[in-house]
Amino acid sequence: MARAATTGTIRAQSQEQRLWALQRANTIRVERSRLKKDLAAGRVPITEVLSQPPAFVDTERVAVLLLAVPTYGPARVSKLLARERISETKRLGALTDRQRQALIRRFQD
């Protein structure tokens, strides 16, 4: 009987953790969406996002963010990433300093 009580507690705790994780994921999705809309509208410069990324975009793919920049479509983004030797699946938080600076320079020109 004591075993069942322990299992029930673990399940309840896991359920709470699951709900917290879902809420956190939804918040991150909303923030990313808002950032991409701001990038597309020109309210936020991509250089700012690249140089000082908010925590919620660390796990976003660089290619997805670049697609939100006006005049950058799939072909142009692919070409830019290939030129800078950055994988299309690379996450923003995983960029090396060299890669980050190369992208910032491209958008400052």
C-alpha positions, 0 to 999 in steps of 0.5 A: 500500500505504501508503494501505491502512495509513492507512485501516486505522488510521483505521477502527480509531480510528473503531471505538474512538471508536464503542465509547466513544460507545456506552458513554457513551450507555449510561451516560447512559441508566442515570443518567437512568433512575435520576434519574427513579426517584428523582424519582418516589419523592421521593428527589430534589426537582425543584428541586434538579435544575432549579437544579443539573442533573447533566451527564448531564441537560443534553440531556434534555427538560424535559417528560420530567423533569417527567413523572417528578414525582409528580402530574404527567401529560402534561396538567399538564406541557403546561399548566405549560410553556405557562404559562411559555412553554417549548417541550415539546421544550426541553432542560434545558441550554438553559433560560434563567435566566428559564425555570429560575427560573420552574419552580423557583418553581412547584415551591417553592410 
